[in-house]
């Protein structure tokens, strides 16, 4: 589990909010105490109604699962 002090504005994370069916990927937009405001980049269609037009979603800090790192794979 990621602790709030490890989260950084502008970093990408995989997030699983309680009221979402699937995880989404987003960038931290703002840190607010125990909640985090994310700018959603990628989400599943089944959660489309939960994403607002500005694609900002506020979640509990405990809903943040893993950081998304830039990795490259060459075959």
C-alpha angles and dihedrals in degrees: 000000000000118000121224095244089058093057115097130198110251095023121121122237140173109241133192110191117194094243096048124089095214139021121266134202119232146151122249106253099175140354116223114178105282095352131076128207112217132194100219115227103170130017141156119263091238088068095047093112091056093057115084124218092260089050093229115141126180114213138172113266089240090063091068107100114175139353117247110230126195104250129167128213122195123186 
